[in-house]
Amino acid sequence: MKFSRYFFSFIISFWTTGYCQFSFSGALTTNYGQSKNDFNIQETLLDINGNWNNWTGWIQLEHSDPPELGRSLKGIRKFRLGYSSGAYTIKLGDIYEFWGRGLMVNMVDDQAIDLDTGVRGGLLNWANDLVQIDLFGGTQNIWRSSNEVFGFNDRVPNYEVDHTLYGGRIAANYHQWHGAVKYMQVNEEHLLPRIDTIEKVGHQLIGVNIEYYGPTTDFGFEYVKKDAKGFGFYGLINMYIGDWSIGTSYKNYHFADLSPDDRWDFVNIIGGALTIQQMPTLFEQHATRLLGRITHQIDYNDELGFDLRLKGPLFQNTIFSFSYASSSRHKEWYLDNNWNWIMGGSSGLLPSTKPVFNAFREMYAELEGYLLNGNLHYNIGSGLTNDVTDLYLNRYTDSNRSYSYESLSATTLPAQFTYTINQKFSLELKYEYQELKKGVNTYSELPTNMPPFTSNFLKDKQINRIFSVGLGRSPLWSMSLMMDYANTEERIIVDKVRDKNSIEEMLGNLWDTSLTWANMEISYNISSNHRLTVMYGSQRGGVLCSNGVCRYVQPFENGFKIGLIAVL
């Protein structure tokens, strides 16, 4: 806190002594919400950026009690001071860097899922037209939520791991080629709550990446070695044929071999991939709600896979895109005679399609274009998803082979239409439809009383629909009504009592709205720099994913939210 006070005092002095030459900009974001199920929000972020000759400054103030996700804070959240002169750049404070494809360093501040992997310290950069050198060091405090620690809460993280890290890289650019070598040392202080002690662990990462950007072809790869055994490899190639592009990527992330019981236990398990390593996922990052809720949660410790991509004009004013992704774990895990998990056979260099390897596959196609003289913009998609999310049992005996696992399979059809009525008014319609099967699959070579599939839902499959209609007047206001409907819910939460809002009660005259979440949202542009948003109603809870990292967000029931965005 002393350094924060000194930094803030320096900014004030900096402003008063150099006012005539100082320029600044900023942004204010504030959100307030209350609901009947106590999902209350009071969150304000103020970002201020300043420039004076070769100096730059940034400070972020937060007053959150509580935020939507994360720990409450009242005061300075982030700050940075930078200086550039000629070939040199120096940064002090909160640093966010991205090296290569992120296999070693990808610092993010993703508040949507409450993930912050930034480093508080310093960075020195020297660069010319050919060579770039980066040196940095600092500390990192990662907060996450775990039921392995007392005080677990879906919204507020309850477990902290502290890191001290330093590293550097040397990069070179020559015509269409780019390459780099890099090194990082991370010293971790890891609290083991079961034995109430702090384990100090050191990690070393060494990496290299090479990329080529040509007129008809792009390709590249990155390789990172961690400690004695762990490694990560990523490669891609894109080809451009006329107006069409075709590409493929390959990932091989193998930083730790963890049994099904230990895979997500980051509290009691030390080692493996670090949170600063946010690597390419190699599957579609969906913007639609229903596909986003079933996004594959990537395991950076143990994931092998590839994707295929195709995009181009199908006919006039229409773009067609297609993607296919496949992944699995490297090895099979099975239970021995003492019911201990041990590793079995390998899947090789390509992902396995067998359930015991936690196979994942997704195929998605999309049409986007214009009709009616360009007044109607449409986006229509179709997705097929199959994901083995957990392995419960896998046994080999002399007389039988049996296994059980949890999986989901879904067919999802999202569509969006925007019609421009005139220069001021536009109408937007969104519709998403999904058939989702999720449950436990059981296989045995011998006859058994267990059913082959047990649904997590009260019905065999869940039918999800989202419908939204919106009207906008440019550039002043827009309003929309959204309804999120399901025909059944998971057994573990179906008995929870919901508090309906007045919109859902009116819709109850048309159908059973016990599993319908509806809300109305109005946005108004007070000026070109100020936007006010008001929402009334309910929002369905569920899994929220970003870059393969997922968090559960509880529902927001019968309440209102107010948001203000101001650009200073």
C-alpha positions in Angstrom: 0.0 0.0 0.0 3.0 2.4 0.6 4.0 2.1 -3.1 0.4 2.8 -4.1 0.3 6.0 -2.1 3.6 7.2 -3.5 2.5 6.4 -7.0 -0.8 8.3 -6.5 1.1 11.3 -5.0 3.5 11.3 -8.0 0.5 11.4 -10.4 -0.9 14.4 -8.6 2.5 16.2 -8.7 2.9 15.2 -12.3 -0.5 16.8 -13.2 0.1 20.1 -11.3 3.7 20.7 -12.6 3.0 19.8 -16.3 -0.6 20.8 -16.7 -0.1 22.8 -19.9 1.4 19.9 -21.7 -0.6 17.1 -20.1 -3.5 15.4 -21.8 -5.7 12.8 -20.3 -8.7 10.5 -21.2 -10.7 8.1 -19.1 -13.7 5.9 -18.8 -16.3 5.3 -16.1 -18.3 2.1 -15.8 -20.8 1.6 -13.1 -23.3 -1.2 -12.5 -25.9 -1.4 -9.8 -28.4 -4.3 -9.4 -30.8 -5.8 -6.8 -32.7 -9.1 -7.1 -35.1 -11.1 -4.9 -32.5 -13.9 -4.6 -29.9 -11.5 -3.2 -27.7 -11.4 -6.3 -27.0 -7.7 -5.6 -24.3 -5.7 -7.4 -22.7 -2.4 -6.7 -19.6 -2.0 -8.9 -17.8 1.1 -10.2 -14.6 1.3 -12.2 -12.8 4.5 -13.2 -9.9 4.4 -15.7 -7.7 7.5 -16.2 -5.0 7.6 -18.8 -2.5 10.4 -19.1 0.2 11.5 -21.5 3.0 14.1 -21.0 5.9 14.1 -23.6 7.5 10.7 -23.3 5.5 9.7 -20.2 2.3 7.8 -20.0 0.2 6.9 -16.9 -2.8 4.8 -16.1 -4.7 4.3 -12.9 -7.9 2.3 -12.3 -10.0 3.0 -9.2 -12.6 0.6 -8.1 -15.5 0.8 -5.6 -17.2 -2.6 -5.6 -19.3 -3.8 -2.6 -20.0 -6.3 -4.0 -18.9 -6.8 -7.7 -20.8 -9.2 -9.9 -17.9 -11.7 -9.5 -14.9 -11.3 -7.3 -13.8 -9.8 -4.0 -15.0 -6.4 -2.8 -12.5 -3.5 -3.2 -12.6 0.2 -2.4 -9.5 2.0 -3.7 -6.8 1.7 -6.3 -7.1 -1.5 -8.3 -4.5 -1.0 -11.0 -1.8 1.5 -11.9 1.0 1.8 -14.4 3.6 4.4 -15.3 5.5 4.3 -18.6 8.4 6.1 -20.3 9.5 5.8 -23.9 12.6 7.4 -25.5 14.1 6.2 -28.8 14.4 2.4 -28.7 13.7 2.1 -25.0 10.4 1.6 -23.2 10.0 1.2 -19.4 6.8 0.3 -17.6 6.3 0.2 -13.8 3.1 -1.1 -12.1 0.5 -3.5 -13.4 1.8 -5.2 -16.6 -0.1 -7.2 -19.2 2.0 -8.9 -21.8 1.4 -11.4 -24.6 4.2 -13.4 -26.0 3.8 -15.6 -29.1 0.6 -17.5 -28.9 0.4 -17.5 -25.1 1.9 -20.8 -24.3 4.3 -19.1 -21.9 2.9 -15.6 -21.2 -0.6 -14.5 -21.8 -1.6 -12.0 -19.1 -5.3 -11.2 -19.1 -7.7 -9.2 -17.0 -11.0 -10.9 -17.8 -13.6 -9.6 -15.3 -16.4 -11.5 -17.0 -15.1 -14.7 -15.3 -13.0 -12.9 -12.6 -9.6 -14.0 -14.0 -6.7 -11.7 -13.5 -3.2 -13.0 -14.4 -1.4 -9.6 -14.6 2.0 -9.0 -12.9 2.8 -6.0 -10.6 6.4 -5.1 -11.3 8.5 -3.6 -14.1 9.3 -4.2 -17.7 12.2 -3.0 -19.9 11.8 -3.1 -23.7 14.5 -2.3 -26.3 13.6 -2.6 -30.0 14.7 -1.6 -33.5 13.6 -2.7 -36.9 15.2 -6.1 -36.6 15.5 -7.1 -32.9 13.3 -6.7 -29.8 14.4 -7.5 -26.2 12.0 -7.7 -23.2 12.9 -8.1 -19.6 10.3 -8.1 -16.8 9.8 -9.2 -13.2 7.3 -8.8 -10.4 4.7 -10.5 -8.2 1.4 -12.1 -9.0 -1.5 -12.9 -6.7 -4.1 -15.3 -8.2 -7.5 -15.7 -6.5 -9.8 -18.6 -7.4 -12.8 -20.3 -6.0 -12.6 -23.9 -4.6 -14.8 -26.1 -2.5 -11.5 -27.6 -1.1 -11.1 -24.5 1.1 -13.4 -23.2 3.8 -15.8 -20.4 2.7 -16.6 -21.6 -0.8 -18.8 -19.2 -2.7 -19.8 -19.1 -6.4 -19.2 -15.3 -6.6 -16.3 -14.6 -4.2 -12.9 -16.4 -4.6 -11.6 -18.0 -1.4 -8.1 -19.3 -2.3 -5.0 -17.4 -3.1 -1.6 -18.4 -4.6 1.3 -16.0 -4.6 4.0 -15.9 -7.3 7.2 -14.1 -7.8 8.4 -14.3 -11.4 10.9 -12.8 -13.8 11.8 -13.6 -17.4 12.8 -12.3 -20.8 12.7 -12.8 -24.5 14.7 -11.9 -27.6 12.6 -11.6 -30.8 13.6 -10.9 -34.4 11.7 -9.7 -37.5 13.1 -10.3 -41.0 10.8 -9.5 -43.9 7.8 -11.8 -43.5 9.4 -13.9 -40.8 9.2 -13.5 -37.0 10.8 -15.6 -34.3 11.6 -15.4 -30.6 13.3 -17.3 -27.8 12.1 -16.8 -24.2 12.7 -17.8 -20.6 10.7 -17.4 -17.4 11.3 -18.4 -13.7 8.3 -18.6 -11.4 8.5 -19.1 -7.7 5.2 -20.2 -6.1 4.0 -20.1 -2.5 1.3 -22.7 -2.4 -0.9 -23.1 0.7 -1.8 -26.8 1.3 -4.8 -26.5 3.7 -5.0 -30.2 4.5 -1.7 -30.1 6.3 -1.8 -26.3 7.0 1.6 -25.5 5.4 3.0 -23.4 2.6 4.9 -25.2 0.0 7.5 -23.2 -2.0 8.0 -24.4 -5.5 10.1 -23.1 -8.4 9.1 -23.5 -12.1 11.3 -22.9 -15.2 9.9 -22.3 -18.6 11.9 -22.1 -21.9 10.2 -21.5 -25.2 10.6 -20.7 -28.9 8.2 -19.6 -31.6 8.6 -19.0 -35.4 5.9 -17.5 -37.7 5.7 -16.6 -41.4 3.2 -14.3 -43.0 2.9 -14.5 -46.8 0.4 -13.3 -49.4 -1.1 -16.8 -49.9 0.0 -18.7 -46.8 0.6 -18.1 -43.1 2.1 -20.7 -40.8 3.9 -20.9 -37.4 4.5 -22.9 -34.3 5.4 -22.4 -30.6 7.0 -24.8 -28.2 7.4 -24.4 -24.5 9.2 -26.7 -22.1 8.3 -26.5 -18.4 10.4 -28.1 -15.6 11.5 -31.7 -16.2 8.5 -33.2 -18.0 5.8 -30.7 -19.0 5.6 -29.2 -22.5 3.2 -27.4 -24.8 3.2 -27.3 -28.6 1.0 -25.3 -30.9 1.1 -25.0 -34.7 -1.1 -23.6 -37.4 -1.3 -23.0 -41.2 -3.7 -20.8 -43.2 -4.0 -20.8 -47.0 -5.8 -18.2 -49.1 -7.3 -19.2 -52.4 -9.0 -16.3 -54.1 -11.7 -15.1 -51.7 -11.6 -18.3 -49.7 -9.4 -19.2 -46.7 -8.7 -22.7 -45.3 -6.8 -23.4 -42.1 -5.9 -25.9 -39.5 -4.3 -25.8 -36.1 -2.8 -28.4 -33.8 -2.3 -28.4 -30.0 -0.4 -30.7 -27.7 -0.5 -29.5 -24.1 1.0 -32.0 -21.7 2.2 -30.2 -18.5 0.9 -32.8 -16.0 -0.7 -36.2 -15.8 -3.6 -36.0 -13.3 -6.1 -38.7 -12.5 -9.9 -38.0 -12.8 -10.0 -37.3 -9.1 -7.2 -34.7 -9.2 -7.7 -32.9 -12.5 -9.4 -29.8 -11.2 -8.0 -29.7 -7.7 -5.7 -26.7 -8.0 -5.6 -26.4 -4.1 -4.0 -29.7 -3.1 -2.1 -30.4 -6.4 1.1 -28.5 -7.1 2.6 -28.2 -10.5 1.3 -28.3 -14.0 0.3 -25.4 -16.2 0.4 -22.0 -14.6 -2.4 -19.5 -14.7 -0.2 -17.1 -16.6 -0.3 -19.6 -19.5 -3.5 -19.0 -21.4 -3.1 -21.0 -24.6 -5.1 -21.3 -27.8 -8.2 -23.4 -27.3 -8.7 -24.5 -30.9 -12.5 -24.5 -30.8 -15.0 -21.9 -31.8 -15.5 -19.0 -29.4 -19.3 -18.7 -29.6 -21.1 -15.4 -29.1 -24.5 -17.0 -28.8 -25.8 -17.8 -25.3 -26.8 -21.5 -25.7 -23.6 -22.5 -27.4 -21.6 -20.5 -24.8 -23.2 -22.4 -22.0 -21.9 -25.7 -23.2 -18.4 -24.5 -24.2 -15.7 -27.1 -23.7 -13.7 -26.4 -20.6 -10.1 -26.9 -21.7 -7.5 -28.6 -19.4 -4.2 -26.9 -20.2 -2.4 -29.7 -18.3 -3.5 -32.5 -20.6 -5.2 -31.7 -23.9 -4.4 -33.0 -27.4 -6.4 -31.8 -30.5 -6.8 -30.0 -33.8 -9.3 -27.9 -35.7 -10.2 -27.3 -39.3 -11.6 -23.9 -40.7 -13.1 -22.9 -44.0 -14.5 -19.5 -44.9 -15.5 -17.7 -48.1 -18.3 -16.3 -50.2 -20.9 -18.9 -51.1 -22.8 -16.6 -53.4 -23.5 -12.9 -53.7 -23.7 -11.1 -50.4 -23.4 -14.4 -48.4 -20.4 -15.6 -46.5 -20.1 -19.3 -45.5 -17.9 -20.4 -42.6 -17.3 -23.9 -41.2 -15.2 -25.2 -38.3 -14.5 -28.6 -36.8 -12.7 -29.2 -33.5 -11.6 -32.4 -31.9 -9.6 -33.0 -28.7 -9.0 -35.6 -26.0 -6.6 -36.5 -23.2 -3.2 -38.1 -24.0 -3.7 -41.3 -22.0 -6.4 -43.5 -20.6 -6.9 -43.8 -16.9 -8.3 -46.9 -15.3 -8.8 -48.4 -11.8 -6.6 -51.2 -10.6 -7.6 -54.0 -8.2 -7.2 -51.7 -5.2 -9.4 -49.0 -6.9 -6.5 -46.7 -7.5 -6.3 -44.7 -10.7 -3.3 -45.6 -12.9 -2.4 -44.5 -16.5 -3.0 -46.8 -19.4 -2.6 -46.6 -23.2 -1.8 -43.5 -25.2 -3.9 -41.9 -27.9 -0.8 -41.1 -30.0 -0.3 -37.8 -31.8 -4.0 -37.3 -32.7 -6.9 -37.1 -30.3 -8.9 -40.2 -29.4 -12.6 -40.5 -30.0 -13.1 -43.0 -27.1 -15.1 -41.8 -24.1 -12.4 -42.9 -21.6 -10.1 -40.3 -23.1 -12.6 -37.5 -22.4 -13.2 -37.0 -26.1 -14.6 -33.7 -27.4 -15.9 -32.9 -30.9 -17.8 -30.0 -32.3 -18.9 -29.0 -35.8 -20.3 -25.6 -36.5 -21.5 -24.0 -39.8 -22.7 -20.5 -40.4 -24.3 -18.3 -43.1 -24.0 -14.6 -42.9 -25.2 -12.1 -45.5 -27.6 -9.4 -46.7 -31.0 -9.5 -48.4 -33.7 -7.0 -49.5 -31.2 -4.5 -51.1 -28.9 -4.7 -48.0 -31.6 -3.7 -45.5 -31.8 -7.2 -43.9 -28.7 -8.6 -42.3 -28.9 -12.3 -41.3 -26.7 -14.7 -39.4 -27.8 -18.4 -39.3 -25.8 -21.2 -37.7 -25.9 -24.8 -36.8 -23.8 -26.6 -34.2 -23.3 -30.2 -33.2 -21.4 -30.8 -29.9 -20.3 -33.9 -28.1 -18.2 -33.7 -24.9 -17.2 -36.2 -22.3 -16.9 -34.0 -19.2 -15.9 -36.5 -16.5 -14.8 -40.1 -16.1 -16.3 -41.9 -13.1 -15.3 -45.6 -13.6 -13.0 -47.5 -15.9 -12.2 -51.1 -15.0 -10.6 -54.1 -16.7 -11.1 -57.6 -15.1 -10.6 -61.1 -16.4 -14.3 -61.5 -17.0 -15.6 -58.0 -17.7 -14.9 -54.5 -19.1 -16.9 -51.7 -17.6 -16.8 -47.9 -17.5 -19.1 -44.9 -16.8 -18.7 -41.3 -17.7 -20.7 -38.0 -17.8 -21.2 -36.4 -21.2 -23.3 -33.9 -23.0 -24.5 -33.9 -26.6 -26.3 -31.0 -28.2 -27.8 -29.7 -31.5 -27.9 -25.9 -31.5 -29.5 -23.6 -34.1 -28.8 -19.9 -33.5 -30.2 -17.2 -35.8 -30.2 -13.4 -35.8 -31.9 -11.0 -38.2 -31.5 -7.2 -38.2 -33.8 -5.1 -40.5 -33.1 -1.5 -41.2 -36.5 0.2 -41.5 -35.1 3.7 -42.4 -32.2 5.9 -41.5 -33.3 6.1 -37.8 -35.1 2.9 -36.9 -34.0 -0.8 -37.0 -35.6 -4.0 -35.8 -33.6 -7.0 -34.4 -34.8 -10.6 -33.9 -32.8 -13.3 -32.3 -33.8 -16.9 -31.9 -31.8 -19.9 -30.5 -33.0 -23.5 -30.3 -31.1 -26.3 -28.6 -31.7 -30.0 -27.8 -29.3 -31.0 -25.0 -28.7 -34.4 -23.6 -26.6 -34.5 -20.4 -26.1 -37.4 -18.1 -24.2 -40.5 -17.0 -23.4 -43.2 -19.6 -22.7 -46.8 -18.4 -21.1 -49.6 -20.3 -20.5 -53.2 -19.2 -19.7 -56.3 -21.2 -21.7 -58.4 -18.6 -25.4 -57.9 -18.0 -26.2 -55.3 -15.4 -29.2 -53.6 -13.8 -27.7 -50.2 -14.5 -29.4 -48.3 -17.4 -27.1 -47.4 -20.2 -27.9 -43.7 -19.8 -29.2 -41.7 -16.9 -30.2 -38.1 -17.7 -29.2 -35.3 -15.4 -32.6 -33.7 -16.2 -36.0 -34.8 -15.2 -36.7 -35.6 -18.8 -34.5 -37.5 -21.3 -33.3 -34.2 -22.9 -33.6 -30.5 -22.3 -35.1 -28.2 -24.9 -33.8 -24.7 -24.7 -35.1 -21.7 -26.5 -34.1 -18.0 -26.4 -36.2 -15.4 -28.2 -35.3 -11.7 -28.3 -36.9 -8.8 -30.1 -35.5 -5.3 -30.1 -36.2 -1.9 -31.6 -33.6 0.8 -31.9 -33.6 4.5 -32.9 -30.2 5.6 -34.0 -28.3 7.2 -32.3 -30.6 7.8 -29.2 -32.1 4.6 -27.8 -32.8 0.9 -28.1 -35.1 -1.5 -26.2 -35.3 -5.2 -26.2 -37.4 -8.0 -24.7 -35.7 -11.4 -24.1 -37.2 -14.7 -23.0 -35.1 -17.7 -22.1 -37.1 -20.9 -21.8 -36.3 -24.6 -20.9 -38.7 -27.5 -20.7 -36.8 -29.2 -17.8 -34.0 -28.5 -15.4 -31.3 -30.5 -13.7 -32.4 -32.7 -10.8 -30.1 -31.0 -8.3 -31.6 -27.5 -8.7 -35.2 -28.2 -10.0 -36.7 -28.0 -6.5 -35.4 -24.4 -5.9 -38.2 -21.9 -5.6 -38.1 -19.1 -8.1 -39.3 -15.5 -7.6 -41.2 -14.6 -10.8 -41.2 -11.0 -12.2 -44.3 -9.3 -13.7 -43.2 -10.1 -17.3 -43.1 -13.8 -16.5 -46.4 -13.6 -14.7 -48.0 -12.0 -17.8 -46.5 -14.7 -20.0 -47.9 -17.3 -17.6 -51.3 -16.8 -19.3 -49.8 -18.3 -22.4 -47.6 -21.1 -21.1 -46.0 -22.5 -17.9 -43.3 -20.0 -17.0 -41.8 -21.9 -14.1 -38.7 -22.4 -16.3 -38.8 -19.1 -18.2 -36.5 -16.2 -17.5 -37.6 -12.9 -19.1 -36.3 -9.4 -18.9 -36.7 -6.0 -20.6 -33.7 -3.8 -21.3 -33.6 -0.1 -22.4 -30.4 1.7 -23.4 -30.2 5.5 -23.9 -27.4 7.5 -25.2 -27.4 10.6 -23.0 -24.6 12.0 -25.3 -22.0 10.7 -27.6 -19.9 9.9 -24.5 -22.5 8.7 -22.0 -24.7 5.6 -22.2 -27.3 4.6 -19.7 -28.7 1.0 -19.5 -31.7 -0.2 -17.4 -32.7 -3.8 -17.2 -35.7 -5.3 -15.3 -36.5 -8.9 -15.0 -34.6 -12.2 -14.6 -31.5 -13.7 -16.1 -30.9 -17.4 -16.2 -27.8 -18.7 -14.4 -25.3 -21.2 -15.8 -21.8 -21.7 -17.0 -19.9 -18.7 -18.4 -16.8 -19.5 -20.3 -14.0 -17.3 -21.8 -11.0 -18.8 -23.6 -11.8 -22.3 -22.3 -12.0 -21.2 -18.6 -15.4 -21.6 -17.1 -17.2 -20.2 -14.1 -20.7 -20.8 -12.8 -22.8 -17.7 -12.5 -26.0 -17.8 -10.3 -29.3 -16.7 -11.7 -30.6 -13.1 -11.3 -34.2 -13.3 -10.3 -36.9 -10.6 -10.3 -34.7 -7.5 -10.0 -33.2 -4.6 -11.9 -29.8 -3.5 -13.1 -28.6 0.0 -13.9 -25.4 0.6 -15.9 -23.7 3.7 -16.9 -20.7 4.0 -19.3 -19.0 7.4 -19.6 -16.0 8.3 -21.7 -14.0 11.2 -20.3 
